[in-house]
Amino acid sequence: MKINLKIKLSLLLLLLLIGCGPIYSTKYHYQPPNNPDGRKCLFQCENYRLQCEQMEDMREEACEFRAQQLCYDREGNEIKNCYKPSCYSNYSRCERMYRSCYEACGGVITPHRECVLGCN
């Protein structure tokens, strides 16, 4: 019985130590194309990204509206203990599309990792 407890405590300690490692984030360095056509192309990429972000914002607002509607009965009374889904804008898809467009226009993107938490 004591051995089993020691094994469990050792595993718990190991998991805690692993969870305390540094956290990294990927940052990008953008180098625009040298030619005027490439720079015009980048303008389109920026417009696509802004449109994508606006769509994400609209999705979030629609989700919040639906979530709010779910928690009211037909008479307009708020339902207690109502589950509301979490709503958020997910811009990562927009950023991926932007980077792809940027490179298609002749720009160069260099990714690099930066430690953001738990750095020594």
Secondary structure, DSSP 4 states (H G I P E B T S, - for coil): -HHHHHHHHHHHHHHHHHHTS-EEEEEEEEE--SSHHHHHHHHHHHHHHHHHHHHHHHHHHHHHHHHHHHTB-TTSPBPTT---------THHHHHHHHHHHHHTT-EEEEEEEEEES--
